[in-house]
Amino acid sequence: MRNIEVPIWEKYALTIDEAAEYTGIGVNKLRRITNNEDCPFTIWNGNKRMIKRQAFINYLDKQYSI
């Protein structure tokens, strides 16, 4: 089976590290933001936290500061 690398900008969900790389926001800040159960762009795969890329971008577009 081939291991296909999908570019970050085409992925549906990003890891914390990928989201940090993509946005320039620190890993610790992303963890704090996504700890809230009501976070609209976080999904959990077991214990693994994933960030829905487009929903996260939409969230950031509406923020003045984080």
ChimeraX attribute file (.defattr): number of C-alpha atoms within 10 A of each C-alpha:
attribute: neighborCount
match mode: 1-to-1
recipient: residues
	/A:1	3
	/A:2	4
	/A:3	5
	/A:4	6
	/A:5	6
	/A:6	8
	/A:7	7
	/A:8	15
	/A:9	12
	/A:10	10
	/A:11	11
	/A:12	12
	/A:13	21
	/A:14	21
	/A:15	15
	/A:16	21
	/A:17	13
	/A:18	17
	/A:19	21
	/A:20	16
	/A:21	13
	/A:22	13
	/A:23	11
	/A:24	9
	/A:25	14
	/A:26	13
	/A:27	15
	/A:28	11
	/A:29	12
	/A:30	16
	/A:31	12
	/A:32	9
	/A:33	14
	/A:34	19
	/A:35	11
	/A:36	10
	/A:37	9
	/A:38	8
	/A:39	13
	/A:40	13
	/A:41	18
	/A:42	20
	/A:43	16
	/A:44	9
	/A:45	7
	/A:46	6
	/A:47	6
	/A:48	9
	/A:49	16
	/A:50	20
	/A:51	22
	/A:52	17
	/A:53	22
	/A:54	15
	/A:55	15
	/A:56	18
	/A:57	12
	/A:58	11
	/A:59	13
	/A:60	13
	/A:61	9
	/A:62	8
	/A:63	8
	/A:64	6
	/A:65	5
	/A:66	8
